[in-house]
Amino acid sequence: MAQFDIYDNPRPEARQMVPFVVDVQSGLLDHLPTRLVMPLFRIGVRQAPVNLCPMVEIGAETFSLMPQLAAPLPARLLKKPVASLAPRAGEVMAAMDAVLSGF
């Protein structure tokens, strides 16, 4: 598993609003049975400041990253990555920093 990989949401009951999650956990913690993920919400489902919740395009659809809702999931539930936010790692980390430090 790679940090910033995007996966299909393993929770079928939540896929309508949150079809994807982003793995934000450091590779240094790969030995743990869980991964810290941030949900990607469909635009229009929730409104949030863009600096806190960057917009992400996957295919033809735009999603909003929700770092304030980051949560652990069992790593075994995350299957094959569908995309990666590695090129935008700085934005993802800044969003998480905004949650932790308020900036």
C-alpha positions in Angstrom: 0.0 0.0 0.0 1.3 3.4 -0.8 0.5 6.7 1.0 -1.9 8.9 -1.0 -3.4 6.0 -3.0 -7.1 6.2 -3.7 -9.3 3.2 -3.1 -13.0 2.3 -3.6 -14.8 2.8 -0.4 -15.0 -0.7 1.2 -18.2 0.3 3.0 -21.1 -0.3 0.5 -23.6 1.6 2.6 -21.5 4.8 2.3 -20.5 4.6 -1.4 -23.3 6.8 -2.6 -21.9 9.9 -0.8 -18.3 8.7 -0.3 -17.3 6.5 -3.3 -13.5 6.7 -2.5 -11.1 7.0 0.4 -7.4 8.2 0.3 -4.8 6.3 2.3 -2.8 9.0 4.2 -0.9 6.8 6.6 2.9 6.9 6.4 4.6 3.8 4.9 6.6 3.6 8.0 3.5 2.1 9.6 2.8 -0.5 7.0 3.1 -3.3 9.6 -0.1 -2.1 11.3 -3.3 -3.9 10.5 -5.1 -0.5 9.9 -4.7 2.4 7.5 -5.7 6.0 8.2 -7.9 7.2 5.4 -9.7 10.4 4.4 -13.0 10.2 2.6 -13.7 11.7 -0.8 -17.2 13.2 -0.8 -19.3 13.8 -3.9 -19.5 17.6 -4.5 -22.7 19.0 -3.3 -23.1 16.5 -0.5 -21.1 18.7 2.0 -19.8 22.2 1.7 -16.5 23.0 3.2 -13.7 25.6 2.8 -11.5 24.7 -0.2 -8.2 25.2 1.8 -9.4 22.6 4.3 -11.1 20.3 1.8 -9.3 20.4 -1.6 -11.2 19.3 -4.7 -10.1 16.1 -6.4 -11.0 14.9 -9.9 -11.3 11.2 -10.5 -12.5 10.4 -14.0 -15.1 12.9 -15.0 -16.3 13.6 -11.4 -15.0 16.1 -8.8 -14.9 15.2 -5.1 -14.1 17.0 -1.9 -11.4 15.6 0.4 -12.6 15.6 4.0 -9.6 15.5 6.3 -11.6 16.3 9.4 -13.3 12.9 8.9 -10.2 10.8 8.7 -10.5 7.4 10.3 -8.8 4.1 10.5 -9.9 1.2 8.3 -8.7 -2.4 8.3 -6.0 -2.5 5.6 -7.4 -5.8 4.3 -10.5 -4.0 3.2 -8.5 -1.7 0.8 -8.1 -3.6 -2.4 -6.6 -2.3 -5.7 -5.9 1.4 -5.9 -7.9 3.3 -8.5 -5.7 6.5 -8.6 -3.1 8.4 -6.5 -2.9 11.8 -5.0 0.9 11.5 -4.6 1.4 14.4 -7.0 -0.8 16.5 -4.7 0.8 15.3 -1.4 1.5 18.8 -0.2 -2.2 19.8 -0.5 -3.3 16.6 1.3 -0.8 17.2 4.1 -1.7 20.9 4.4 -5.4 19.9 4.7 -4.5 17.5 7.5 -2.4 20.2 9.1 -5.4 22.5 9.0 -7.3 20.0 11.0 -4.6 19.5 13.6 -3.3 23.0 13.9 -6.1 25.2 12.7 -4.0 26.8 9.9 
